[in-house]
Amino acid sequence: MRNNGDMPTTTDPGTARPRGRRRGTFWIGIVLVLGALGVLGYAAWEQWGTNLGSWQAHKRIVQEVEKQWNGEGSATGENPVTIGEDVVALIRIPRFGDDYIIPVLEGTTDKVLGEGIGHFDDTAAPGQEGNFAVAGHRVTHGEPFRNLPKLEKGDPIIVETREATYTYSLLNGGDSLEVTSQAGWVLDPLPKNPDGGIEPAQVPGSKLLTLIACAEVFHTDDRLIAFGELVETTPRA
């Protein structure tokens, strides 16, 4: 029937509702897809984006520190201690490759662990009596301790400071001791295992190193612990 201008046109309600439902379903689908892409994007950033930023920070800080320690001044006009926290040392782990060198920064905040390896407050300084305890990520943020489980008893850990180079020898493999995140005894000046398991020799005055990282790559409840003892000190020329 032709509309003569006075009569409103009508739409069959039986066809309007399904079309509305389809339109609603379409937009819900779009929202779900965008949400999934957002989650994937965040995961990709956590995995690769933070690594890229941390690797750049490692390189920049190491270059600055080495130039200053060698009396060559600053490479970029920046003082590395103003980039993040104070630089305590540089760590080299030969088993991880000849080019492995990571700055050790004071503290264990998220910012510090994003720029290097963190030195636990109130633990010994490198080469000193007591326990030089440090922690690093195994995944994201440069993942400096990703391969901690590959370390073996006797492996050297080389710690460089402005004053000297300290070589520690590992007392246990990187995957041989796992503790809970609440196991504060591993930070003691002379760690004593309450379960009677792996621990450094209980010799007062020992000069120790403790490496700490998450036991699982994507799980943070437990920690891997590797102890080392100082075997050589070489004063910096």
ROKENU-784228 format. One record per atom (N, C-alpha, C, O): z negated, x negated, y negated. Coordinates in pm, whole numbers, padded with zeros to 5 digits, always signed. Each point is the difference from the previous one (the first is absolute). Layout:
# ROKENU-784228
ZXY...
This chain:
# ROKENU-784228
+00000-00086+00120+00000+00086-00120+00000-00089-00123-00081-00092-00010+00171+00119-00084+00011-00083-00119-00115+00031-00096-00038+00116-00018-00015-00220-00043-00106+00014-00099+00064+00038-00133+00086-00072-00050-00128+00184-00009+00060+00048-00124-00071-00052-00124+00030+00041-00112-00127-00133+00133-00071-00056-00115-00131+00067-00025-00088-00058-00064+00070+00183+00115-00126+00070-00021-00093-00014+00118-00121+00018-00016+00174-00048+00133-00083-00007+00119-00024-00146+00038+00095-00078+00012-00225+00039+00007-00031-00139+00037+00049-00028+00141-00001+00086+00088+00043-00212-00070+00038-00040+00135-00125-00027+00081-00105-00033-00056+00114+00047+00184-00115-00023+00089+00038-00101+00105+00117-00018+00033-00219-00048+00020+00017-00098+00107-00076+00048+00121-00115+00043-00011+00175-00051+00121-00065+00040+00124-00122-00087+00025+00013-00120+00019-00133+00180-00020-00122-00080+00020-00001-00071+00133-00068-00100+00015+00142+00149+00080+00003-00064+00130+00068-00134-00004-00026-00085+00086+00115+00063-00186+00066-00131-00010-00069-00090-00100+00017-00122+00008-00095+00174-00102-00064-00082-00102-00114-00082+00057-00016-00118-00035-00064+00177+00122-00118-00070+00052+00037-00124+00082-00058-00106-00023+00153+00116+00117+00035-00121+00076+00052-00110-00090-00030-00117+00022+00110+00153-00124+00051-00101-00090-00115-00068-00074+00003-00122-00020-00103+00197-00021-00116-00057-00068-00079-00091+00093-00048-00106-00040+00036+00152+00165-00072-00084+00096+00073-00131+00022-00062-00105+00006+00195+00112+00005+00078-00123+00021-00017-00096-00117-00010-00122+00018+00009+00179-00139-00015-00084-00118-00139-00066-00001-00012-00118-00034-00091+00194+00071-00135-00056+00005-00011-00108+00106-00061-00105-00023+00120+00130+00139-00003-00098+00108+00072-00128-00042-00044-00111+00032+00155+00127-00103+00076-00117-00047-00087-00089-00088-00002-00122+00019-00069+00182-00116-00080-00081-00091-00121-00061+00070-00042-00112-00033-00015+00184+00127-00109-00059+00078+00049-00123+00075-00069-00102+00006+00189+00113+00052+00058-00114+00070+00022-00119-00091-00027-00114+00037+00075+00143-00160+00022-00107-00097-00132-00071-00032-00006-00122-00005-00099+00201-00016-00131-00058-00031-00049-00087+00115-00052-00110-00022+00067+00158+00147-00044-00077+00116+00078-00130+00013-00057-00105+00031+00187+00111-00055+00083-00121+00008-00042-00100-00107-00014-00119+00029-00006+00167-00152-00041-00090-00107-00137-00060+00029-00025-00117-00029-00065+00199+00086-00132-00052+00037+00011-00110+00104-00067-00103-00009+00152+00127+00110+00018-00101+00105+00059-00128-00057-00042-00110+00037+00140+00124-00128+00058-00118-00063-00102-00075-00083+00001-00123-00006-00090+00198-00059-00105-00064-00078-00094-00080+00088-00039-00112-00035+00001+00171+00150-00088-00072+00093+00067-00126+00053-00062-00106+00007+00191+00119+00030+00073-00116+00050+00014-00107-00109-00010-00120+00028+00034+00164-00151+00012-00094-00110-00130-00075-00024+00000-00121-00025-00112+00194+00031-00131-00064-00019-00027-00100+00112-00049-00110-00025+00082+00150+00149-00021-00091+00113+00085-00125-00014-00045-00111+00029+00169+00129-00074+00089-00115-00019-00054-00093-00108+00005-00122+00013-00057+00182-00120-00057-00082-00107-00121-00077+00050-00014-00119-00027-00075+00187+00101-00118-00067+00053+00040-00116+00090-00063-00106-00004+00167+00125+00085+00039-00100+00097+00077-00115-00065-00031-00117+00024+00132+00150-00106+00088-00104-00052-00021-00026-00149+00006-00114-00045-00029+00218-00031-00016-00019-00144-00121-00084-00035+00009-00092-00081-00125+00123+00143-00120-00079-00031+00015-00143+00050-00051-00092-00063+00122+00074+00175+00021-00137+00050+00078-00082-00101-00035-00114-00029+00142+00172-00023+00084-00073-00096-00081-00042-00122+00008-00115-00044-00086+00207-00010-00082-00032-00116-00103-00107+00030-00023-00089-00082-00039+00096+00201-00102-00097+00036+00060-00138+00026-00057-00101-00039+00174+00098+00105+00065-00129+00024+00034-00069-00131-00014-00122-00013+00059+00200-00085+00030-00058-00131-00126-00052-00066+00002-00106-00063-00113+00180+00077-00128-00045-00057-00047-00128+00068-00046-00092-00066+00058+00087+00200-00040-00121+00074+00074-00122-00055-00061-00102-00033+00192+00115+00023+00083-00112-00044-00035-00043-00142-00012-00120-00028-00004+00218-00060-00029-00032-00140-00135-00071-00014-00010-00102-00069-00091+00155+00135-00133-00058-00011-00004-00139+00061-00059-00092-00057+00121+00075+00174+00002-00131+00065+00067-00103-00089-00050-00112-00014+00163+00146-00045+00070-00093-00088-00086-00039-00119-00006-00118-00037-00061+00216-00024-00085-00028-00115-00115-00091+00039-00030-00098-00070-00035+00130+00181-00118-00076+00042+00038-00144+00034-00068-00094-00042+00176+00077+00119+00039-00136+00039+00033-00085-00122-00036-00118-00005+00105+00176-00094+00032-00075-00122-00126-00038-00076-00012-00112-00048-00081+00204+00037-00123-00029-00073-00083-00105+00074-00052-00093-00063+00040+00107+00194-00079-00096+00077+00063-00139-00002-00071-00100+00011+00201+00095-00024+00069-00129-00006+00009-00055-00142+00063-00102-00024-00128+00173-00071-00002-00047-00137+00132+00015-00072+00027-00072-00096+00056+00166+00141+00133+00019-00060+00004+00114-00100+00107+00032-00053-00221+00030+00024-00001+00112-00091+00047+00127+00068+00012+00004+00123+00015+00099-00200+00039+00130+00053+00151+00012+00008+00071-00045-00089-00023+00106+00197+00145+00016+00018+00056+00109-00089+00115-00009-00044-00193+00111+00015+00052+00114-00076-00079+00029-00126+00030+00094-00073-00131-00176+00046-00083+00025-00117-00116+00091+00032-00082+00029-00087+00072+00019+00213-00109+00087+00041-00102-00081+00079+00036-00093+00073-00160+00128-00088-00105-00059+00082-00018+00089+00121-00023+00120-00017+00031-00173+00141-00007+00086+00118-00128+00079+00011-00001+00108+00060-00111-00160-00117-00124+00075+00012+00002+00126-00084-00086+00086+00018+00182-00072-00109+00010+00123-00079+00096+00099+00065+00008+00115-00043+00065-00159+00147+00090+00092+00069-00080+00099+00083+00032+00119+00002-00134-00167+00066-00083+00087+00082-00143-00048-00011-00054-00011-00110-00007-00017+00221-00134-00056+00001+00011-00152+00006+00110-00053+00012-00223-00018-00019+00000-00145+00004+00063-00051+00129-00022+00055+00108+00103-00161-00122+00060-00062+00117-00102-00096+00060-00045-00094-00066+00009+00118+00193-00099-00082+00069+00066-00117+00071-00050-00112-00002+00165+00139+00066+00065-00101+00081+00140+00048+00038+00040+00112-00032+00033-00199+00099+00127+00035+00064-00017-00024+00149-00055-00103+00041+00102+00197+00040-00013-00014+00146+00137-00022+00061+00097+00070-00031-00090-00171+00119+00118-00024+00082-00039+00015+00146-00103-00051+00044+00188+00122+00032-00023+00016+00143+00126-00044+00071+00097+00076+00008-00095-00199+00045+00122-00054+00061+00062+00090+00106+00122+00005+00012-00203+00065+00067+00057+00086+00104+00084+00112-00060+00088+00054+00069-00112-00017-00193+00077+00106-00065+00125-00052-00069+00073+00078-00062-00047-00209+00071+00121-00056-00059-00031-00101-00108-00105+00004-00063+00200-00097+00042-00019-00105-00100-00006+00054-00142-00057-00064-00088+00116+00181+00065+00004+00056-00135-00114+00098-00026-00003+00065-00105-00090-00053+00201-00110+00094-00019-00105-00063-00091-00064-00099+00036+00047+00156-00153-00105-00041-00093-00037+00120-00085+00084+00058-00068-00211-00021+00074-00048+00123-00066-00119-00035-00089-00088-00075+00042+00082+00129-00164-00117-00024-00084-00121+00078+00049+00011+00112+00049-00127-00174-00063-00128+00066+00029-00064+00033-00134-00023-00088-00082-00005+00217+00060-00055+00047-00127-00142+00048+00021-00037+00046+00109-00042-00056-00214-00140+00039+00010-00015+00151+00009+00055+00073-00083-00129-00025+00184-00025+00142+00018+00090+00060+00106+00091-00065+00052-00117+00191-00020+00078+00070+00102+00042+00139-00048+00010+00093+00080+00015-00079-00208+00045+00127-00054+00145+00025+00042+00068-00091+00047-00021+00215-00066+00139+00032+00033+00096-00087-00081+00103-00043+00051-00135+00018-00177+00085-00081-00085+00010-00142+00054+00109-00058+00008-00223+00002+00029-00002-00136+00055+00082-00008+00128+00082-00090+00016-00104+00185+00076+00070-00003+00128+00148+00032-00016+00078-00021+00093-00039+00072-00208+00141+00021-00027+00069-00125-00053+00123-00006-00004-00203-00095-00037+00057-00122-00057-00024-00122+00088+00053-00108-00028-00132+00124+00133-00027-00114+00087-00103+00033+00105-00013+00115+00042-00060-00217-00001-00110+00014+00095-00129+00005-00081-00013-00072-00099-00082+00155+00140-00123+00017-00076-00115-00081+00056-00020-00006+00121-00056-00056-00211-00121-00075+00038-00122+00089-00022-00024+00050-00110-00054-00031+00218-00117+00087-00010-00103-00060-00094-00036-00118+00010-00012+00203-00102-00107-00042-00090-00121-00045+00080-00029+00054+00107-00041-00152-00159-00125-00049+00058+00019-00072+00133-00098-00025+00071+00222-00010-00036+00018-00090+00114+00038-00138-00056+00032-00013-00118-00036-00089+00203+00015-00138-00045+00136-00027-00063+00097+00070+00027-00092-00172-00111+00126-00048-00055+00069-00086+00105-00064-00045+00095+00194+00021-00110+00071-00084+00097-00065-00137+00015-00035-00065-00098+00020+00022+00223-00053-00133+00029-00149-00015-00014-00055-00107+00025-00014+00214-00066-00142-00009-00023-00080+00050+00121+00052+00071+00086-00178-00108-00083-00089+00047+00107-00012+00152-00005-00016+00059-00107+00025+00002+00223-00005+00145+00007+00130+00055+00055+00069-00067+00077-00035+00189-00116+00112+00072+00059+00098+00042-00109-00028+00090-00079+00145-00156+00076+00108+00036-00093+00077+00115+00066+00084-00023+00086-00114+00147-00127+00055+00119+00064+00107+00064-00086-00020+00025-00119+00136+00003+00180+00113+00058-00073+00062+00114+00080-00015+00007+00122+00084+00081-00193+00064+00116+00064+00139+00019-00057+00027-00035-00115+00063+00090+00198+00135+00028-00045+00060+00117+00075-00047+00036+00108+00150+00024-00166+00069+00114+00063+00084-00047+00119+00050-00112+00002-00038+00200+00096+00093-00023+00110+00129+00078-00018+00101-00032+00062-00102+00133-00146+00120+00077-00029-00007+00043-00146-00108+00028-00052+00224-00023-00015+00014+00030-00143-00065-00109-00085-00073-00084+00051+00101+00088-00180-00058-00091-00099+00013-00147+00042-00095-00078-00013+00211+00041+00062+00025-00139+00035-00038-00037+00141+00043-00104+00051-00125+00188+00014-00046-00018+00138-00020-00146+00041+00061-00046+00096-00148-00029-00169-00019-00142+00030-00061-00028+00137+00020-00108+00056-00095+00204-00001-00063-00020+00131+00065+00086+00109-00065+00032+00100+00190+00005-00119+00067+00083+00100-00002-00065+00139-00018+00068+00100+00036-00199-00096+00008-00072+00128-00131-00064+00041-00001-00093+00081-00109+00141-00136-00131-00056+00037-00021-00004+00151-00055-00099+00050+00096+00203+00027-00023-00005+00145+00072-00115+00070-00034-00034+00113+00134-00028-00178+00074-00110+00061-00071-00134-00012+00039-00097+00065-00143+00091-00147-00074-00125-00015-00073-00035+00129-00046+00088+00072+00037-00216-00044-00064-00048+00122-00115-00094-00032-00005-00062-00107-00086+00053+00200-00114-00091-00016+00054-00141-00025+00091-00045+00070-00147-00023-00168+00043-00134-00034+00105-00007-00109+00028-00108-00051+00031+00222+00014+00100+00000-00108-00063-00047-00131-00114+00037-00030+00185-00119-00048-00053-00042-00129+00025+00106-00109+00105+00064-00003-00202-00048-00082+00012+00083-00120-00027-00093-00117-00109-00056-00011+00206+00041-00077-00009-00097-00109-00030+00072-00130+00076+00087-00043-00186-00125-00019-00046+00064-00124+00002-00104-00111-00071-00100+00006+00153+00124-00109+00014-00094-00110-00071+00053-00125+00011+00118-00034-00083-00207-00032-00060+00032-00128+00040-00107-00101+00071-00095+00034-00117+00110-00156+00030-00100-00103-00060-00136+00038+00054-00104-00035-00167+00107+00106-00072-00124+00031+00041-00066+00130-00001-00122+00010+00038+00203+00092+00022-00058+00132+00079+00094+00089+00021+00117-00032+00022-00171+00145+00062+00080+00106-00093+00000+00119-00042-00105+00047+00008+00225+00001-00093+00016+00111+00075+00053+00120+00072+00100-00009-00089-00165+00121+00065+00045+00124-00106+00054+00094-00094-00070+00039+00110+00196-00002-00089+00065+00096+00073+00013+00134+00122+00013+00004-00196-00017+00103+00055+00021+00134-00058+00130+00055-00121+00019-00001+00208+00069+00049-00047+00130+00049-00084-00016+00127+00032-00079+00088-00138+00157-00083-00090-00002+00116+00035+00106+00102-00046-00005+00114+00128+00102-00153+00043+00106+00092+00138+00051-00044+00041-00019-00114+00029+00083+00207+00131+00055-00030-00010+00118-00095-00105+00061-00014+00216-00031-00049+00001+00106-00101-00022+00139+00054-00036+00090-00077+00056-00068+00207-00019+00133+00057-00114+00005+00101-00011+00094+00078-00075-00197-00079-00105-00008+00103-00131+00065-00040-00087+00021+00085+00070+00010-00214-00124+00065-00044+00033+00117-00090+00063-00017-00105-00105+00136+00146+00021+00122-00077-00135+00064-00026-00079+00019+00092+00052+00015-00217-00128+00060-00038+00027+00124-00085+00113+00023-00043-00216+00055+00018+00015+00115-00089+00000-00048-00144-00041-00113-00030+00086+00200-00059+00003-00036-00142-00141-00013-00059-00015-00049-00112-00087+00091+00187-00138-00008-00047-00070-00126+00048-00119-00017-00027+00188-00071+00097-00062-00119+00059-00017-00108-00107+00076-00096-00006-00177+00112-00078-00023-00092-00110-00043-00139+00043+00005-00094-00080-00046+00079+00205-00046-00131+00047+00110-00106-00007-00031-00119-00008+00158+00160+00010+00109-00099-00003+00008-00071-00135+00067-00102-00012-00135+00156-00090-00001-00062-00133-00121-00089-00022-00011-00066-00104-00081+00063+00200-00122-00080-00016+00035-00149-00009+00103-00042+00053-00188-00038-00118+00025-00145-00008+00018-00064+00138+00079-00093+00015-00153+00142+00084+00017-00044+00138+00005+00125+00087-00103+00046+00049+00224+00009-00029+00013+00128+00072-00058-00005+00141+00031-00088+00079-00116+00187-00050-00062+00013+00131+00041+00134+00059-00036+00105-00054+00111-00109+00163+00051+00123+00062-00114+00076+00067-00057-00051+00096+00021+00171-00144-00111+00075+00059+00028+00046+00142-00092+00034+00073+00220-00033-00034+00037+00042+00135+00011-00118+00096+00031+00017+00118-00058-00136-00170+00004-00117+00086+00139-00049+00034+00017-00078+00093+00083+00123-00169+00137-00040+00027+00040-00123-00080-00082-00089-00024+00209+00086-00018+00054-00115-00073-00073-00018-00132-00022+00095-00075-00016-00220+00047-00066-00036-00124+00014-00151-00019+00027-00073+00097-00044+00024-00220+00002-00145-00020-00123-00063+00065-00100+00067+00024+00108-00196+00004-00118-00071+00050-00112+00015-00101+00021-00017-00120-00140+00050+00168-00112+00028-00089-00066-00130-00047-00112-00034+00039+00185-00037-00124-00044-00128-00053-00025+00015-00150+00095+00019-00076-00221-00026+00032-00028+00013-00143+00079-00102-00081+00016-00115+00041+00032+00159-00157+00075-00090-00087+00148-00006+00031+00072-00080-00060-00025+00164+00153+00142-00001+00035+00086+00043-00120-00044+00077-00086+00167-00128+00084+00097+00037-00103+00109+00080+00070+00086-00056+00068-00089+00187-00088+00081+00092+00079+00104+00073-00084-00008+00007-00123+00106+00047+00194+00103+00087-00057+00006+00126+00085-00009-00007+00123+00023+00123-00187+00018+00125+00073+00121+00074-00056+00006+00029-00119+00089+00000+00206+00118+00079-00036-00020+00142+00050-00040+00021+00115+00065+00078-00201-00025+00141+00034+00123+00083-00033+00057-00012-00109-00018+00098+00202+00112+00092-00023-00019+00123+00088-00080-00002+00093+00154+00109-00124-00008+00122+00080+00044-00028+00143+00094-00077+00024-00163+00139+00072+00033-00021+00141+00133+00064+00036+00076-00055+00079-00047+00171-00137+00125+00070+00026+00084-00002-00126-00054+00008-00111+00185-00017+00127+00087-00009-00117-00013+00123-00089-00003-00013-00123-00004+00134+00183-00008+00122-00079-00134+00072+00019-00009+00121-00019-00095-00197+00056-00131+00060+00022-00105-00094-00055+00010-00121+00024-00109+00170-00096-00089-00089-00075-00146+00005+00043-00084-00057-00070+00050+00122+00178-00141+00012+00037-00060-00131+00050-00116-00029-00028+00192-00050+00100-00050-00123+00060+00066-00122-00064+00104+00011-00065-00166-00126+00085+00048-00124-00059+00017-00109+00106-00077-00007+00096+00180-00077-00116+00016-00121+00077-00070-00113-00075+00009-00009-00122-00077-00076+00198-00076-00109-00060+00040-00132+00065+00001-00012+00123+00032-00087-00205+00026-00135+00050-00089-00097-00076+00005-00007-00123-00086-00068+00196-00090-00098-00060+00064-00139+00006+00076-00031+00091-00108-00051-00190+00045-00138+00000-00111-00090-00053-00092+00045-00067+00103-00175+00100-00097-00096-00053+00074-00113-00069+00111-00036+00040-00173-00020-00143+00062-00106-00077+00007-00128+00083-00100-00045+00055+00220-00014-00047+00016-00123+00078+00051-00117-00085-00007-00115+00042+00059+00144-00162+00051-00109-00083+00000+00040-00147+00033+00114-00034-00069-00208-00051+00006+00020-00145+00078-00116-00061-00031-00116+00023+00134+00151-00102+00081-00101-00066-00006+00022-00149+00054+00099-00050-00119-00189-00025-00006+00018-00145+00139+00004-00061+00090-00071+00046-00072+00152-00147+00129+00011-00067+00025-00124-00084-00088-00042-00076+00205-00018+00089+00030-00123-00074+00004+00031-00150+00023-00090-00081
